[in-house]
Amino acid sequence: MAVSKRKKEVKQKEIPIGKCIAQGGDPERFYSENPAWAFANSDQEMWAFSQTHIGELFWTELFPRLKALETQKWSEILLKNKKQNHSLNLNALNKIAQDRLAAKFIEAESLISLRITGSHRLYGYMTGRVFNVLWYDDDHGDNNNCVCRSHLKHT
């Protein structure tokens, strides 16, 4: 195969306006950062992050837990405590949850589950160090009503 001796130069008519990479650099750098929270994409229909669904639990349970998590790095939250806080394969989600993601046009590779209490979970996806809250599940366990069923061992 003959190799061309000419140096080829790519010509570009113009530089696209507004085109930028949302996240560049090391994709795992967020492990060394503290979490931040975003609620703009939270679902208001299923497992809603709303006053009618959460009520007083926001102040007694969720808010203190989120404040406590902010004092940790993502490496502590997701690696050190990976039994309680971990990523989920989208295929493991409840069919309703998968349909809600499609309806909201969310194309995450995986979701993150953060343990609030024994049966309460916060689900969302990461954008850099920001945890985008999607759902508050107050019925996590071995049932068909939760976002991601947790099969009990030895039953």
C-alpha positions as CSV (number, residue, x, y, z in Angstrom):
1,M,0.0,0.0,0.0
2,A,1.4,3.3,-1.0
3,V,1.7,6.1,1.5
4,S,1.0,9.6,0.4
5,K,3.8,12.0,0.9
6,R,1.5,15.0,0.9
7,K,0.5,16.4,4.2
8,K,-3.4,16.6,4.2
9,E,-5.0,19.6,5.9
10,V,-8.6,19.6,7.0
11,K,-10.4,22.7,5.9
12,Q,-13.4,24.0,7.8
13,K,-15.8,26.6,6.4
14,E,-16.7,28.1,9.7
15,I,-16.6,27.4,13.5
16,P,-20.0,26.3,14.8
17,I,-21.5,28.7,17.2
18,G,-22.7,27.3,20.6
19,K,-21.2,23.9,20.0
20,C,-19.2,22.9,23.1
21,I,-18.4,19.7,25.0
22,A,-20.6,19.6,28.1
23,Q,-18.0,17.7,30.1
24,G,-14.3,17.4,29.1
25,G,-11.3,16.1,30.8
26,D,-11.2,13.2,33.2
27,P,-14.7,11.7,33.5
28,E,-13.9,10.3,37.0
29,R,-12.7,13.6,38.5
30,F,-16.1,14.0,40.3
31,Y,-15.0,11.3,42.7
32,S,-12.8,13.8,44.5
33,E,-15.5,16.5,44.7
34,N,-18.4,17.1,47.1
35,P,-21.9,16.5,45.7
36,A,-24.3,19.1,44.5
37,W,-28.0,18.6,43.9
38,A,-30.3,19.6,41.0
39,F,-34.1,19.2,41.1
40,A,-35.1,20.7,37.8
41,N,-35.7,17.3,36.2
42,S,-37.4,15.7,39.2
43,D,-40.5,13.7,38.2
44,Q,-43.8,15.2,39.4
45,E,-46.0,12.2,38.5
46,M,-44.3,8.9,39.6
47,W,-42.3,8.6,42.8
48,A,-42.7,12.4,42.8
49,F,-40.3,14.7,44.5
50,S,-43.2,16.8,45.7
51,Q,-44.8,18.0,49.0
52,T,-47.8,15.8,48.5
53,H,-45.6,12.7,48.2
54,I,-42.8,13.5,50.7
55,G,-44.5,16.0,53.1
56,E,-42.8,16.4,56.4
57,L,-40.2,13.7,55.6
58,F,-38.4,16.3,53.5
59,W,-37.4,18.2,56.7
60,T,-37.0,15.3,59.1
61,E,-35.4,12.7,56.8
62,L,-34.3,14.0,53.3
63,F,-32.8,17.4,54.0
64,P,-30.6,16.2,56.9
65,R,-29.4,13.3,54.8
66,L,-28.6,15.5,51.8
67,K,-26.7,17.9,54.1
68,A,-24.8,15.0,55.6
69,L,-23.9,13.7,52.1
70,E,-22.6,17.1,51.1
71,T,-19.8,16.8,53.7
72,Q,-18.4,13.7,51.9
73,K,-16.7,13.2,48.6
74,W,-18.4,11.2,45.9
75,S,-15.7,8.5,46.3
76,E,-16.8,8.0,49.9
77,I,-20.5,8.0,48.9
78,L,-20.3,5.7,45.9
79,L,-17.2,3.6,46.5
80,K,-16.8,3.3,50.3
81,N,-20.5,2.9,50.9
82,K,-21.4,1.1,47.6
83,K,-23.7,-1.3,49.3
84,Q,-26.1,1.5,50.2
85,N,-25.3,4.0,47.4
86,H,-24.6,2.6,43.9
87,S,-25.3,2.8,40.2
88,L,-28.1,0.8,38.6
89,N,-28.3,-0.8,35.2
90,L,-31.4,0.7,33.5
91,N,-32.6,-2.8,32.6
92,A,-32.9,-3.6,36.3
93,L,-35.5,-0.8,36.7
94,N,-39.2,-1.3,37.0
95,K,-40.8,-1.1,33.5
96,I,-42.8,2.0,34.6
97,A,-39.5,3.7,35.6
98,Q,-38.0,2.8,32.2
99,D,-41.0,4.3,30.4
100,R,-40.8,7.5,32.6
101,L,-37.2,7.9,31.6
102,A,-38.1,7.7,27.9
103,A,-41.1,10.0,28.4
104,K,-38.8,12.6,30.0
105,F,-36.2,12.1,27.2
106,I,-33.5,11.1,29.7
107,E,-30.7,9.1,28.1
108,A,-28.5,8.2,31.1
109,E,-26.2,5.2,30.9
110,S,-27.2,4.3,34.5
111,L,-29.0,5.7,37.5
112,I,-27.7,6.2,41.0
113,S,-29.5,5.0,44.0
114,L,-28.8,6.9,47.3
115,R,-30.1,5.3,50.5
116,I,-32.0,7.7,52.7
117,T,-33.3,5.2,55.2
118,G,-34.0,1.5,55.2
119,S,-36.8,1.6,52.6
120,H,-36.4,5.1,51.3
121,R,-34.3,5.8,48.2
122,L,-33.4,8.8,46.1
123,Y,-32.8,8.0,42.4
124,G,-31.1,10.2,39.8
125,Y,-28.3,10.6,37.4
126,M,-24.9,12.3,37.4
127,T,-23.7,15.3,35.4
128,G,-20.2,15.9,36.6
129,R,-20.5,16.2,40.4
130,V,-24.2,17.2,40.3
131,F,-26.8,14.6,41.2
132,N,-29.9,15.2,39.2
133,V,-32.8,14.1,41.4
134,L,-35.5,12.1,39.5
135,W,-37.5,10.1,42.1
136,Y,-38.1,9.6,45.8
137,D,-39.1,6.0,46.4
138,D,-40.6,5.4,49.9
139,D,-41.4,1.8,49.2
140,H,-38.0,0.3,48.2
141,G,-37.9,-3.5,48.7
142,D,-39.1,-6.8,47.3
143,N,-42.3,-5.5,45.6
144,N,-43.6,-4.3,42.2
145,N,-44.2,-0.7,43.4
146,C,-40.6,0.5,43.7
147,V,-38.3,2.0,41.2
148,C,-35.8,-0.9,41.3
149,R,-36.9,-4.1,43.0
150,S,-34.6,-5.5,45.7
151,H,-34.8,-9.2,45.8
152,L,-34.6,-10.6,49.3
153,K,-32.0,-13.4,49.6
154,H,-32.9,-16.8,51.0
155,T,-36.7,-16.4,50.6
